[in-house]
Amino acid sequence: MSFAVLGPLDVRRDGRPVEVGGRRLRALLTLLLLDAGRAVSTEALVAGVWDDRPPGGVGNALQALVSRLRAALGRDLVIGGPSGYRLAVSPDQVDLHRFARLTREGAGALAAGDPGRAAGLLREALGLWRGTPLADLPDAEAEVARLEELRTAAVEDRIEAELALGRHADVIPELRLLVAAHPLRERPYGQLMRALYGAGRRVEALAAYEEARSVFADRLGADPSPALAELHLAMLRGDPAGAGTPPARAPSPDRNAGLGAPLPAAGSGAPRSSRAPRRGNLRARLTSFVGRQDDVARIGALLAAGRLVTLLGPGGAGKTRLAVESAEAIAARVPDGVWLVELAPVADPAEVPQAALTALGLRDTGPVPVRAVPAVPPAPGAEPDPVTRLVSALAARDTLIVLDNCEHVVEQAAALADRLLAECPGVRILATSREPLGITGERLWPVGPLAADDAVRLFAERTAAVRPGYTMDGERDAVERICRELDGMPLAIELAAARLRTLSAGQIADRLGDRFRLLTTGSRTATPRHQTLRAVVEWSWDLLDDGARALAARRAAAAGGATLEAAEKVCEGDVDVLGRLVDKSLVVFDGGRYRMLETIKAYAAERLAESGGERRVRRAHAEFFARLAETAEPHLRGAEQVEWLARLSAEHDNLSAALRWACEEAETDLALRLVGGLGWYWWLSGHRLEGAQRSAEALALAGDGADPGRLALAHAVHGLLSAGGEG
């Protein structure tokens, strides 16, 4: 199937249109397509479909819409979860995401000096547009404006590639239209000047500069940037080399995604420090922001639709950086500034309001950096408490507060947020935490691993800072393995990159089995819990109660994700405790399975070994999956073969781990049971070589005391798989 939202919604199956009738049904599908393959929260779907005016019984209304969508697309494509729904399609099936990928690749080719490939990719990307994007989504003005901006930047990049190919005359008419449509964008003026000059129309090129200077002066009271003025001077001198060089282009957050961005407004080419100060206390970033540009846009949209958004994720996932980038992206639209309240150093929960007062620069008379508003007077003879002072100072202000690292003071942070949101209608809050604040109106945004390409790019960029001149030539496979085994988590990847001062990528990858001893070289100025990988995980572990710690340790026995049944029987857990682990970002619930990131699992395995109960838990794990294999075996030879094959495939890692443990611990009966139960699965699923090896290991354990029936079945399985080979 293919889906198109860069214009009116269009759905096709095998090239034939699929009817999606009804405005709300199209809005629901559009929202799911914006996050193709990822879960969208129920709250976000309700807000997007009903324009923040949901009907009574909105839960049933949403379920009815989902049922209609499943009827139109197929039940297997719309998947429900505990917090929302996701569309089980790849991003490349959606024109919007294909546009993003093509423009990213096009910008990369342009930067790499391959204008021919860049032009082709960008033409293909721009050809996906059929009209106004997201036409079926109500109140999507902010997202539409962002997409139109990206489209314009892609047009500019494509024209840049055409100019590099010498097609000056061909792009002049298009550039005339682009300048007319966007008179305050400086880059098209520079491109028009170069196109005219390259086509031999020198006088018109000089006139284009004068037009730009006049427009900027009339509308902005500013001159063109030094780069554009330098291009003009090169043309006056008749310098073909200088005249053919594009004006310098300032980097932007979108550039990380390869989608391009406009130059700053004319006259703003001076260093940032010389511009008008921005209200707030966000500090300048010292490193590049890699990946997650779509997340920045979606978080901005959530903040526009609601007043409290919490970024959730495990330690080291990059929540703080994403929050700062998201806040920075909308700072220009927040009159009274963006203020970062860092709660990590707060040891006493009662000090949370005072930390906010300090971060906002508040004195008794109110915040220094923002316009004055009369404070609410305290009762006679009483000193106002910190929360009252905050409410008094912020009651009439339009501001964004970033509450960072709330997890260890979550109750107090929630209470403060609830009070500010209730009594300060212009305040919005962006929180980061390892668990939700849990108050009315909160919208959650999970922060998970980086995409594989972004993780590799982050490693390369951070490595360049510690080992200048380093390239991944010959080591890309090792780098990809590092990023994969570190779960794509930014902090862990940065710690690994720092190790390249003394080790090769291959050596780092080979030592990740002892990752907590290896990754210990974080920034000296970081908080202690972000300086080593062990400290990152220990901080989350210490926030758990005893029951949750015990269950988390037992979860380390599972090699893959676990169903609720497996978690209850093997790990001796219950739904409430599992829910607490999910809430605190130690366990991820996805598609009906509970999963742990590899780094968290490695730490939990240490704690399980220390507890003295490791053998008991791992034997229970092996016993559970031996019973599953035995139960499945007859079904694999009957009408339910497909269903049971899928079930065993989902548990492949757990089944392999159970058999490996049984062989290592000489649990002969368990090993033979697993081999007997898995024979047909190995054959049908194409894992015949693995099955032959594992069955041989199990048979090597068997002595005179082995069960004759199980031993004979294991011999039969081994003979079948050894003769069949890898199929």
C-alpha positions as CSV (number, residue, x, y, z in Angstrom):
1,M,0.0,0.0,0.0
2,S,1.0,3.6,-0.5
3,F,-0.2,6.7,1.3
4,A,0.0,10.4,0.3
5,V,-0.6,13.4,2.5
6,L,1.4,16.1,0.5
7,G,-1.9,17.2,-0.9
8,P,-5.4,15.7,-0.4
9,L,-5.2,12.3,1.4
10,D,-4.7,9.5,-1.2
11,V,-4.5,5.8,-0.3
12,R,-3.7,3.1,-2.9
13,R,-3.5,-0.7,-2.8
14,D,-1.6,-2.2,-5.7
15,G,-2.0,1.1,-7.5
16,R,-5.8,1.2,-7.1
17,P,-7.5,3.9,-4.9
18,V,-8.8,2.9,-1.5
19,E,-11.8,4.9,-0.3
20,V,-11.3,6.5,3.2
21,G,-14.6,8.2,3.8
22,G,-15.4,10.8,6.4
23,R,-13.5,13.9,7.6
24,R,-12.7,12.5,11.0
25,L,-11.6,9.1,9.6
26,R,-9.2,10.9,7.2
27,A,-7.9,13.0,10.0
28,L,-7.3,9.9,12.1
29,L,-5.4,8.3,9.3
30,T,-3.3,11.4,8.6
31,L,-2.3,11.6,12.3
32,L,-1.1,8.0,12.2
33,L,0.7,8.6,8.9
34,L,2.7,11.5,10.5
35,D,4.2,8.9,12.8
36,A,4.1,5.9,10.4
37,G,5.2,2.8,12.3
38,R,5.2,4.5,15.7
39,A,2.6,4.6,18.3
40,V,0.5,7.8,18.6
41,S,-1.1,8.4,22.0
42,T,-4.8,8.4,22.4
43,E,-4.7,12.0,23.7
44,A,-2.9,13.2,20.6
45,L,-5.4,11.4,18.3
46,V,-8.4,12.8,20.2
47,A,-7.0,16.3,20.1
48,G,-6.2,16.1,16.4
49,V,-9.4,14.5,15.3
50,W,-11.8,16.5,17.3
51,D,-9.9,19.8,17.4
52,D,-9.7,19.9,21.2
53,R,-13.5,19.7,21.4
54,P,-14.1,15.9,22.0
55,P,-17.6,14.6,22.4
56,G,-18.9,12.7,25.4
57,G,-17.7,9.1,25.4
58,V,-14.7,10.1,23.2
59,G,-13.0,6.7,24.0
60,N,-15.8,4.8,22.3
61,A,-15.9,7.3,19.5
62,L,-12.2,6.8,18.8
63,Q,-12.6,3.0,18.9
64,A,-15.4,3.3,16.4
65,L,-13.2,5.3,14.1
66,V,-10.4,2.8,14.5
67,S,-12.7,0.0,13.6
68,R,-13.8,1.8,10.4
69,L,-10.1,2.5,9.5
70,R,-9.3,-1.2,10.0
71,A,-12.2,-2.1,7.7
72,A,-10.8,0.2,5.1
73,L,-7.1,-0.7,5.3
74,G,-7.1,-4.2,6.9
75,R,-7.0,-5.2,10.6
76,D,-3.3,-6.0,10.6
77,L,-2.3,-2.5,9.7
78,V,-3.9,-0.6,12.6
79,I,-2.4,-1.9,15.9
80,G,-3.6,-0.9,19.3
81,G,-1.5,-0.6,22.4
82,P,-1.8,0.5,26.0
83,S,-1.5,4.2,25.3
84,G,-2.6,4.6,21.7
85,Y,-2.5,3.2,18.1
86,R,0.1,2.8,15.4
87,L,0.0,2.2,11.7
88,A,2.1,-0.8,10.8
89,V,3.6,0.5,7.6
90,S,7.1,1.6,6.7
91,P,7.8,5.3,6.5
92,D,8.8,4.8,2.9
93,Q,5.2,3.9,2.1
94,V,4.2,7.5,3.0
95,D,5.0,10.4,0.6
96,L,5.9,12.8,3.5
97,H,8.5,10.5,4.9
98,R,9.8,9.6,1.5
99,F,10.1,13.3,0.8
100,A,12.2,13.8,4.0
101,R,14.5,10.9,3.1
102,L,15.0,12.0,-0.5
103,T,15.7,15.6,0.5
104,R,18.1,14.4,3.2
105,E,20.0,12.3,0.7
106,G,19.8,15.1,-1.9
107,A,21.3,17.6,0.5
108,G,24.0,15.1,1.4
109,A,24.9,14.6,-2.2
110,L,25.1,18.3,-2.8
111,A,27.4,18.8,0.2
112,A,29.5,15.9,-1.0
113,G,30.0,17.5,-4.4
114,D,27.7,15.3,-6.5
115,P,25.2,17.9,-7.9
116,G,23.9,15.5,-10.6
117,R,22.7,13.0,-8.0
118,A,21.5,15.8,-5.8
119,A,19.4,17.3,-8.5
120,G,17.8,13.9,-9.4
121,L,17.0,13.1,-5.8
122,L,15.5,16.6,-5.1
123,R,13.4,16.6,-8.2
124,E,12.0,13.2,-7.2
125,A,11.2,14.5,-3.7
126,L,9.5,17.7,-5.0
127,G,7.5,15.6,-7.5
128,L,5.7,14.0,-4.5
129,W,3.9,17.3,-3.8
130,R,0.3,17.5,-5.1
131,G,-1.0,20.5,-3.3
132,T,-1.4,21.8,0.3
133,P,-0.1,19.1,2.6
134,L,-2.2,17.6,5.4
135,A,-5.3,18.9,3.7
136,D,-7.5,16.5,5.8
137,L,-6.1,17.5,9.2
138,P,-7.9,20.3,11.1
139,D,-5.8,23.0,12.8
140,A,-2.5,21.8,11.2
141,E,-1.3,25.3,10.3
142,A,2.0,25.0,12.2
143,E,2.8,21.7,10.7
144,V,1.8,22.8,7.2
145,A,4.0,25.9,7.6
146,R,6.9,23.7,8.6
147,L,6.5,21.4,5.6
148,E,6.1,24.3,3.2
149,E,9.3,25.7,4.6
150,L,11.1,22.4,4.0
151,R,9.7,22.3,0.5
152,T,11.1,25.8,-0.2
153,A,14.5,24.8,1.2
154,A,14.5,21.7,-1.0
155,V,13.7,23.8,-4.1
156,E,16.6,26.1,-3.2
157,D,18.9,23.0,-2.8
158,R,17.7,21.7,-6.1
159,I,18.4,25.0,-7.8
160,E,21.9,25.0,-6.2
161,A,22.5,21.7,-7.8
162,E,21.3,22.9,-11.2
163,L,23.6,25.9,-10.9
164,A,26.6,23.7,-10.1
165,L,25.7,21.7,-13.3
166,G,25.9,24.9,-15.3
167,R,22.2,25.2,-16.0
168,H,22.1,28.9,-15.3
169,A,19.6,30.1,-17.9
170,D,17.2,27.2,-17.2
171,V,16.6,28.2,-13.6
172,I,16.2,32.0,-14.0
173,P,12.4,32.0,-14.5
174,E,11.9,29.8,-11.5
175,L,14.1,32.0,-9.4
176,R,12.2,35.1,-10.4
177,L,9.0,33.4,-9.1
178,L,10.8,32.2,-5.9
179,V,12.1,35.7,-5.1
180,A,8.6,37.2,-5.7
181,A,7.0,34.6,-3.4
182,H,9.7,34.9,-0.7
183,P,11.0,38.4,-0.8
184,L,12.8,38.2,2.5
185,R,14.7,35.0,1.9
186,E,18.3,36.0,1.0
187,R,19.4,32.7,-0.6
188,P,17.2,32.9,-3.7
189,Y,18.5,36.5,-4.4
190,G,22.1,35.1,-4.3
191,Q,21.1,32.2,-6.6
192,L,19.3,34.6,-9.0
193,M,22.4,36.8,-9.2
194,R,24.6,33.8,-9.9
195,A,22.2,32.4,-12.5
196,L,22.0,35.8,-14.3
197,Y,25.7,36.3,-14.2
198,G,26.4,32.7,-15.4
199,A,24.0,33.3,-18.3
200,G,25.9,36.3,-19.4
201,R,23.4,38.8,-18.1
202,R,25.7,40.8,-15.8
203,V,23.7,44.0,-15.6
204,E,20.6,42.1,-14.5
205,A,22.6,40.2,-11.9
206,L,23.8,43.6,-10.4
207,A,20.2,44.9,-10.6
208,A,19.0,41.8,-8.6
209,Y,21.3,42.8,-5.8
210,E,20.0,46.4,-5.8
211,E,16.5,45.0,-5.7
212,A,17.4,42.8,-2.6
213,R,19.0,45.8,-0.9
214,S,16.0,48.0,-1.5
215,V,13.5,45.3,-0.3
216,F,15.5,44.6,2.9
217,A,15.9,48.3,3.6
218,D,12.2,49.1,3.2
219,R,10.9,46.1,5.1
220,L,13.6,45.5,7.7
221,G,15.7,48.6,7.9
222,A,18.8,46.4,7.3
223,D,21.4,45.7,4.7
224,P,22.1,42.4,2.9
225,S,24.4,40.0,4.7
226,P,28.2,40.4,4.2
227,A,28.1,37.2,2.1
228,L,25.6,38.6,-0.4
229,A,27.5,41.9,-0.5
230,E,30.7,40.0,-1.2
231,L,29.1,38.2,-4.1
232,H,27.9,41.6,-5.5
233,L,31.5,43.0,-5.2
234,A,32.9,39.9,-7.0
235,M,30.5,40.6,-9.9
236,L,31.5,44.2,-10.0
237,R,35.1,43.2,-10.3
238,G,34.3,40.7,-13.0
239,D,35.6,37.8,-10.9
240,P,34.0,34.6,-12.3
241,A,35.2,32.4,-9.5
242,G,33.9,34.7,-6.8
243,A,30.7,35.4,-8.6
244,G,30.1,31.6,-9.0
245,T,30.5,30.9,-5.3
246,P,27.2,30.6,-3.3
247,P,26.9,33.0,-0.4
248,A,27.7,31.5,3.0
249,R,24.7,29.7,4.4
250,A,24.2,29.6,8.2
251,P,23.6,26.2,9.7
252,S,20.2,25.5,11.2
253,P,18.7,22.7,13.2
254,D,16.9,21.4,10.1
255,R,20.3,21.0,8.4
256,N,21.0,18.0,10.5
257,A,18.1,16.3,8.7
258,G,19.5,17.3,5.3
259,L,16.3,19.2,4.5
260,G,17.9,22.6,4.3
261,A,16.7,25.9,5.8
262,P,16.7,29.6,4.9
263,L,19.4,32.0,5.7
264,P,18.7,34.2,8.7
265,A,16.8,37.4,7.9
266,A,18.9,39.9,5.9
267,G,21.2,41.9,8.1
268,S,21.4,39.1,10.7
269,G,24.7,37.7,9.5
270,A,26.5,39.0,12.5
271,P,27.5,36.5,15.3
272,R,24.7,35.5,17.6
273,S,26.2,37.4,20.5
274,S,25.7,40.7,18.7
275,R,22.0,40.2,18.0
276,A,19.2,41.4,20.3
277,P,19.2,39.2,23.4
278,R,16.5,36.5,23.5
279,R,14.5,36.2,26.7
280,G,15.2,33.2,28.8
281,N,18.2,31.2,30.1
282,L,18.8,28.6,27.4
283,R,22.5,28.2,27.0
284,A,24.3,28.0,23.6
285,R,24.9,24.4,22.6
286,L,28.5,23.2,22.3
287,T,27.8,20.2,20.1
288,S,25.7,19.4,17.0
289,F,22.2,18.0,17.3
290,V,21.9,14.8,15.4
291,G,18.6,13.2,14.2
292,R,15.2,13.7,15.7
293,Q,14.3,16.8,13.7
294,D,10.8,15.2,13.2
295,D,10.5,14.9,17.0
296,V,11.3,18.6,17.4
297,A,8.5,19.5,15.1
298,R,6.0,17.1,16.7
299,I,6.8,18.3,20.2
300,G,6.3,21.9,19.0
301,A,2.9,20.8,17.7
302,L,2.0,19.1,21.0
303,L,3.0,22.3,22.9
304,A,0.8,24.3,20.5
305,A,-2.1,22.0,21.1
306,G,-1.7,21.5,24.9
307,R,0.2,23.1,27.8
308,L,2.1,20.2,29.3
309,V,4.3,17.8,27.4
310,T,6.5,15.3,29.1
311,L,9.5,13.6,27.3
312,L,9.8,10.1,28.7
313,G,12.7,7.8,28.3
314,P,15.5,5.9,30.1
315,G,18.7,7.7,31.3
316,G,21.0,8.7,28.5
317,A,18.2,8.7,25.8
318,G,18.8,12.4,25.1
319,K,15.7,13.8,26.7
320,T,17.3,17.0,27.9
321,R,18.9,17.8,24.5
322,L,15.7,17.1,22.7
323,A,13.8,19.3,25.1
324,V,16.2,22.2,24.7
325,E,16.2,21.9,20.9
326,S,12.4,21.8,20.9
327,A,12.2,24.8,23.2
328,E,14.8,26.7,21.1
329,A,12.7,26.0,17.9
330,I,9.7,27.8,19.3
331,A,11.5,30.4,21.5
332,A,10.8,33.2,19.0
333,R,7.1,32.7,19.4
334,V,7.2,32.9,23.2
335,P,7.1,36.6,24.2
336,D,8.3,36.2,27.7
337,G,11.0,33.6,27.1
338,V,12.0,30.0,27.6
339,W,13.4,29.1,31.0
340,L,15.2,25.9,31.8
341,V,14.8,24.7,35.4
342,E,17.4,22.0,36.1
343,L,16.2,19.7,38.8
344,A,19.0,17.1,38.7
345,P,21.0,18.9,41.4
346,V,17.9,19.2,43.7
347,A,18.4,16.7,46.6
348,D,15.5,17.8,48.7
349,P,12.1,17.6,46.9
350,A,10.9,20.6,48.9
351,E,13.4,22.7,47.1
352,V,11.8,22.2,43.7
353,P,9.9,25.6,43.8
354,Q,13.0,27.4,44.9
355,A,15.0,25.9,42.0
356,A,12.4,27.3,39.6
357,L,12.5,30.7,41.3
358,T,16.3,30.8,40.9
359,A,16.2,29.6,37.3
360,L,13.7,32.2,36.3
361,G,15.8,35.0,38.0
362,L,13.0,35.9,40.4
363,R,13.3,38.2,43.3
364,D,10.6,39.3,45.7
365,T,9.3,41.8,43.1
366,G,9.1,39.2,40.3
367,P,11.2,38.0,37.4
368,V,13.9,40.4,36.4
369,P,14.1,39.6,32.7
370,V,10.4,39.9,31.8
371,R,7.9,42.7,32.0
372,A,6.7,43.6,35.5
373,V,3.3,42.6,36.8
374,P,2.0,43.5,40.2
375,A,2.5,40.6,42.6
376,V,-0.3,39.2,44.6
377,P,0.3,40.6,48.1
378,P,0.9,38.1,50.9
379,A,-1.2,38.1,54.0
380,P,-0.2,40.7,56.5
381,G,3.0,39.8,58.3
382,A,3.4,36.7,56.1
383,E,6.2,36.0,53.6
384,P,4.9,34.4,50.4
385,D,6.0,30.8,49.8
386,P,8.0,30.1,46.7
387,V,5.1,28.6,44.7
388,T,2.9,31.6,45.5
389,R,5.7,33.9,44.3
390,L,6.0,32.0,41.1
391,V,2.3,32.1,40.5
392,S,2.2,35.8,41.2
393,A,5.0,36.6,38.9
394,L,3.9,34.4,36.0
395,A,0.1,34.9,36.2
396,A,0.0,37.3,33.2
397,R,3.0,36.0,31.2
398,D,3.3,34.0,28.1
399,T,6.3,31.7,28.8
400,L,7.6,28.2,28.4
401,I,9.2,26.5,31.3
402,V,11.4,23.4,30.8
403,L,11.4,21.2,33.9
404,D,14.4,19.0,33.4
405,N,15.1,15.6,35.1
406,C,11.9,15.3,37.2
407,E,12.1,11.6,38.0
408,H,13.6,11.8,41.5
409,V,11.3,14.7,42.6
410,V,8.3,13.7,40.5
411,E,5.6,14.3,43.0
412,Q,6.8,17.8,43.8
413,A,7.4,18.6,40.1
414,A,3.9,17.4,39.3
415,A,2.4,19.6,42.1
416,L,4.3,22.6,40.9
417,A,3.3,22.1,37.3
418,D,-0.3,21.5,38.2
419,R,-0.4,24.8,40.2
420,L,1.3,26.9,37.5
421,L,-0.9,25.5,34.7
422,A,-4.1,26.1,36.7
423,E,-3.3,29.6,37.7
424,C,-1.1,30.9,34.9
425,P,-2.9,30.5,31.6
426,G,0.0,31.7,29.5
427,V,2.5,29.2,30.9
428,R,3.4,26.1,29.1
429,I,5.6,23.3,30.5
430,L,7.9,20.9,28.7
431,A,9.1,18.3,31.2
432,T,11.7,15.6,31.0
433,S,11.5,12.5,33.2
434,R,11.9,8.8,33.4
435,E,8.3,8.5,34.5
436,P,5.2,10.6,33.7
437,L,4.2,13.5,36.0
438,G,0.7,11.9,36.0
439,I,-1.5,15.0,36.1
440,T,-4.5,16.1,34.0
441,G,-3.7,17.4,30.6
442,E,-0.2,15.8,30.3
443,R,0.8,14.7,26.8
444,L,3.6,12.1,26.7
445,W,6.3,11.8,24.0
446,P,8.5,8.7,24.3
447,V,12.2,9.3,23.6
448,G,13.7,6.1,22.4
449,P,16.9,5.0,20.6
450,L,18.3,7.0,17.6
451,A,17.7,5.6,14.2
452,A,20.6,3.4,13.0
453,D,22.0,6.0,10.5
454,D,21.7,8.8,13.0
455,A,23.4,6.7,15.7
456,V,26.4,6.1,13.4
457,R,26.5,9.7,12.4
458,L,26.5,10.8,16.1
459,F,29.4,8.4,16.8
460,A,31.3,9.8,13.8
461,E,30.7,13.5,14.8
462,R,31.7,12.9,18.4
463,T,34.7,10.9,17.4
464,A,35.9,13.8,15.2
465,A,36.1,16.0,18.3
466,V,38.4,13.6,20.2
467,R,40.4,12.1,17.3
468,P,40.7,14.7,14.4
469,G,40.9,13.2,11.0
470,Y,39.3,9.9,12.0
471,T,37.2,8.2,9.3
472,M,35.2,5.0,9.5
473,D,37.0,3.4,6.6
474,G,37.3,-0.2,7.3
475,E,35.5,0.2,10.7
476,R,31.9,1.0,9.7
477,D,30.7,-2.6,10.6
478,A,32.3,-2.2,14.0
479,V,30.7,1.2,14.5
480,E,27.3,-0.1,13.5
481,R,27.7,-2.9,16.0
482,I,28.7,-0.5,18.8
483,C,25.6,1.6,18.1
484,R,23.3,-1.4,17.9
485,E,24.6,-3.0,21.1
486,L,24.3,0.3,22.9
487,D,20.7,0.4,21.8
488,G,21.2,3.6,19.8
489,M,21.3,5.6,23.1
490,P,23.1,9.0,22.6
491,L,24.9,9.2,25.9
492,A,26.3,5.6,25.6
493,I,27.4,6.3,22.0
494,E,29.1,9.5,23.1
495,L,30.9,7.6,25.9
496,A,32.0,5.0,23.4
497,A,33.2,7.6,20.9
498,A,35.4,9.2,23.6
499,R,37.2,5.8,24.0
500,L,38.5,6.1,20.4
501,R,41.3,8.1,21.8
502,T,42.9,4.9,22.9
503,L,41.0,2.0,21.2
504,S,39.9,1.2,17.7
505,A,36.2,0.8,17.0
506,G,36.7,-3.0,16.7
507,Q,38.3,-3.2,20.1
508,I,35.5,-1.2,21.6
509,A,32.9,-3.4,20.0
510,D,34.6,-6.5,21.3
511,R,34.7,-5.2,24.9
512,L,31.0,-4.2,25.2
513,G,30.4,-7.3,27.2
514,D,32.0,-5.4,30.0
515,R,30.4,-2.1,29.0
516,F,30.1,-0.6,32.5
517,R,33.9,-0.8,33.0
518,L,34.6,0.4,29.5
519,L,32.4,3.5,29.2
520,T,33.6,5.7,32.0
521,T,34.9,8.8,30.3
522,G,32.0,11.3,30.4
523,S,32.3,15.1,30.5
524,R,33.8,16.4,33.8
525,T,31.1,19.2,33.8
526,A,28.2,16.7,33.5
527,T,26.2,15.7,36.6
528,P,27.8,12.6,38.3
529,R,25.0,10.4,37.0
530,H,25.8,11.2,33.4
531,Q,29.6,10.7,33.6
532,T,29.6,6.9,33.3
533,L,27.2,4.4,31.8
534,R,26.9,2.6,35.2
535,A,25.9,5.8,37.0
536,V,23.2,6.4,34.4
537,V,21.6,3.1,35.0
538,E,22.2,3.1,38.8
539,W,20.3,6.4,39.1
540,S,17.2,4.8,37.6
541,W,17.7,1.6,39.7
542,D,17.9,3.5,42.9
543,L,14.5,5.1,42.3
544,L,12.8,1.7,42.3
545,D,11.2,0.1,45.3
546,D,12.4,-3.3,46.4
547,G,9.7,-5.2,44.6
548,A,10.4,-3.5,41.3
549,R,14.1,-4.0,41.7
550,A,13.6,-7.7,42.3
551,L,11.4,-8.1,39.2
552,A,13.7,-6.0,37.0
553,A,16.6,-8.3,38.0
554,R,14.6,-11.4,37.2
555,R,13.7,-9.9,33.8
556,A,17.3,-10.1,32.8
557,A,16.8,-13.9,32.3
558,A,14.7,-13.2,29.2
559,A,16.8,-13.0,26.1
560,G,14.1,-11.3,24.0
561,G,10.9,-9.5,25.0
562,A,8.5,-11.3,27.2
563,T,4.7,-11.7,27.1
564,L,2.7,-11.0,30.2
565,E,2.3,-14.7,30.8
566,A,6.1,-15.3,30.7
567,A,6.8,-12.3,32.9
568,E,4.3,-13.6,35.5
569,K,5.5,-17.2,35.5
570,V,9.2,-16.9,34.9
571,C,9.9,-13.5,36.7
572,E,7.2,-13.9,39.4
573,G,5.9,-10.5,38.5
574,D,2.5,-9.0,38.4
575,V,0.9,-6.3,36.2
576,D,1.2,-3.6,38.8
577,V,4.9,-4.0,39.3
578,L,5.5,-4.4,35.6
579,G,3.6,-1.2,35.1
580,R,5.9,0.6,37.5
581,L,8.9,-0.6,35.6
582,V,7.3,0.7,32.4
583,D,6.4,4.0,34.0
584,K,10.0,4.4,35.1
585,S,11.4,3.6,31.6
586,L,13.3,0.5,32.8
587,V,11.0,-1.7,30.6
588,V,9.3,-0.9,27.3
589,F,5.9,-2.2,26.5
590,D,5.4,-2.6,22.7
591,G,3.2,-4.9,20.7
592,G,2.0,-6.9,23.7
593,R,5.6,-7.7,24.9
594,Y,7.8,-6.3,27.6
595,R,11.4,-5.5,26.6
596,M,14.5,-4.2,28.2
597,L,17.3,-2.2,26.5
598,E,20.5,-4.2,26.4
599,T,22.4,-1.9,28.7
600,I,19.6,-2.0,31.4
601,K,19.5,-5.8,30.9
602,A,23.2,-6.1,31.5
603,Y,22.9,-4.1,34.7
604,A,19.9,-6.2,35.8
605,A,21.9,-9.4,35.1
606,E,24.6,-8.2,37.6
607,R,22.0,-7.6,40.2
608,L,20.4,-11.0,39.5
609,A,23.8,-12.7,39.9
610,E,24.3,-10.9,43.2
611,S,20.9,-11.9,44.5
612,G,21.8,-15.6,44.7
613,G,18.7,-16.6,42.8
614,E,20.0,-16.6,39.3
615,R,20.0,-20.4,38.8
616,R,16.4,-20.7,40.0
617,V,15.2,-17.9,37.7
618,R,17.1,-19.2,34.6
619,R,15.8,-22.7,35.2
620,A,12.2,-21.4,35.4
621,H,12.9,-19.6,32.2
622,A,14.1,-22.7,30.5
623,E,11.3,-24.8,31.9
624,F,8.6,-22.3,30.6
625,F,10.0,-22.3,27.1
626,A,10.5,-26.1,27.1
627,R,6.7,-26.4,27.8
628,L,6.0,-23.9,25.1
629,A,8.0,-25.8,22.5
630,E,6.4,-29.1,23.5
631,T,2.9,-27.6,23.3
632,A,3.7,-26.1,19.9
633,E,5.2,-29.2,18.3
634,P,1.9,-31.0,17.3
635,H,0.4,-27.7,16.1
636,L,3.3,-27.2,13.7
637,R,2.1,-30.4,11.8
638,G,-1.5,-29.3,11.6
639,A,-3.9,-26.6,10.4
640,E,-2.6,-24.1,13.0
641,Q,0.9,-24.3,11.7
642,V,1.2,-20.6,10.6
643,E,-0.1,-19.3,13.9
644,W,2.2,-21.4,16.0
645,L,5.2,-20.8,13.7
646,A,4.7,-17.1,14.2
647,R,4.4,-17.5,18.0
648,L,7.7,-19.5,18.2
649,S,9.4,-17.0,15.9
650,A,8.5,-14.2,18.3
651,E,10.2,-16.3,21.1
652,H,13.2,-17.4,19.0
653,D,15.8,-15.6,21.2
654,N,14.2,-16.9,24.4
655,L,14.1,-20.5,23.1
656,S,17.7,-20.3,22.0
657,A,18.8,-18.9,25.3
658,A,16.8,-21.6,27.2
659,L,18.5,-24.4,25.3
660,R,21.9,-22.8,25.5
661,W,21.5,-22.5,29.3
662,A,20.3,-26.1,29.6
663,C,23.4,-27.4,27.7
664,E,25.8,-25.2,29.7
665,E,24.3,-26.3,33.0
666,A,24.1,-30.0,32.0
667,E,20.3,-30.0,32.4
668,T,20.0,-32.9,30.1
669,D,16.2,-33.5,30.4
670,L,15.4,-29.9,29.7
671,A,17.8,-29.8,26.7
672,L,16.2,-32.9,25.2
673,R,12.7,-31.6,25.7
674,L,13.6,-28.4,23.9
675,V,15.3,-30.2,21.0
676,G,12.3,-32.5,20.6
677,G,9.8,-29.6,20.7
678,L,11.8,-27.4,18.3
679,G,12.6,-29.8,15.5
680,W,9.8,-28.8,13.1
681,Y,10.2,-25.1,14.0
682,W,13.9,-25.2,13.0
683,W,13.0,-27.0,9.8
684,L,10.1,-24.8,8.8
685,S,11.6,-21.5,9.8
686,G,14.9,-22.0,7.9
687,H,17.1,-22.3,11.1
688,R,18.2,-25.8,10.2
689,L,22.0,-25.3,10.7
690,E,21.3,-23.8,14.2
691,G,19.1,-26.7,15.0
692,A,21.7,-29.2,13.9
693,Q,24.3,-27.6,16.1
694,R,22.0,-27.2,19.2
695,S,20.7,-30.7,18.9
696,A,24.3,-32.1,18.7
697,E,25.2,-30.2,21.9
698,A,22.2,-31.6,23.7
699,L,22.9,-35.2,22.6
700,A,26.4,-34.9,23.8
701,L,25.1,-34.5,27.3
702,A,22.9,-37.6,27.2
703,G,24.1,-40.5,29.3
704,D,22.6,-43.8,30.3
705,G,20.0,-42.1,32.5
706,A,18.4,-40.1,29.7
707,D,14.7,-40.6,29.0
708,P,14.7,-43.1,26.1
709,G,11.7,-41.5,24.3
710,R,13.1,-38.0,24.5
711,L,16.6,-39.3,23.5
712,A,15.2,-41.0,20.4
713,L,13.2,-38.0,19.3
714,A,16.3,-35.8,19.7
715,H,18.3,-38.2,17.6
716,A,15.6,-38.1,14.9
717,V,15.6,-34.3,15.0
718,H,19.4,-34.1,14.7
719,G,19.4,-36.6,11.8
720,L,16.7,-34.7,9.9
721,L,18.4,-31.3,10.3
722,S,21.9,-32.6,9.6
723,A,20.7,-34.2,6.3
724,G,18.7,-31.2,5.3
725,G,21.3,-28.6,5.9
726,E,20.5,-24.9,6.0
727,G,17.4,-24.3,3.9
